[in-house]
Amino acid sequence: MVIVHHLDNSRSQRILWMLEELGLEYEIKHYKRDPNTMLAPPELKAVHPLGKSPVITDDGEVIAETGAIIEYLTDKTTQLRPKPGTKEYLRYRYWLHYGEGSAMSPLLLKLVFDVLPTKPMPFFVRPVAKGIAKGALKDFVMPQINNHLDYMEAELGKNTWFVGEDMTGADIMMSFPLEAIAGRADLGKQRKHLKAFLKRIHERPAYQRALEKGGEYTILGNK
């Protein structure tokens, strides 16, 4: 049986959703973040040396990284993926890696520059920190995020899902950056396809079951 080492309010929520969509039996081992640092507890290092989540164990194997886990599960079941060797599979693999690669980079920068001015520092440094953060967000980070949003909006205008008319593991991967963006930046009235995508995934029974089992889920400041 698949065991999901699930850290509260983390990327491992996608793995619970994936398993619910696949209809696989699984067990959850819950881990709580440190209330002061918000980091994962040291117990996770007993599962994987980096002490990060998600991690699953299955048939004696330890698999980490969301994309690698989703690929493992789709290979295991041959579900939620196009047939290997097809053009659709190439598109599927692209979006599977884009979700944690290109899409997340500017979001992490936004998180850093949003939080930076709130950190303890000498009072005379705070105006400088605020100025640097504001300038970086305005001139670099937000233009990057908007560029990605426009790209994703255009791609979702071609199909119901990122790969085609059927949902795949790539859509599960893409849920996290889009939920994170929606939590920290306005999607804008013109991005109707992105909003429809989020509404569509949130209404899926498997997504809702995963939330019930995984616990409270807020993404990068999403309220």
PyMOL commands that set and color helices and strands:
alter all, ss='L'
color gray80, all
select helices_A, chain A and resi 12-22+42-46+66-77+87-98+104-118+126-156+169-184+192-202+205-214
alter helices_A, ss='H'
color red, helices_A
select strands_A, chain A and resi 2-7+26-31+55-58+61-64
alter strands_A, ss='S'
color yellow, strands_A
deselect
rebuild
show_as cartoon
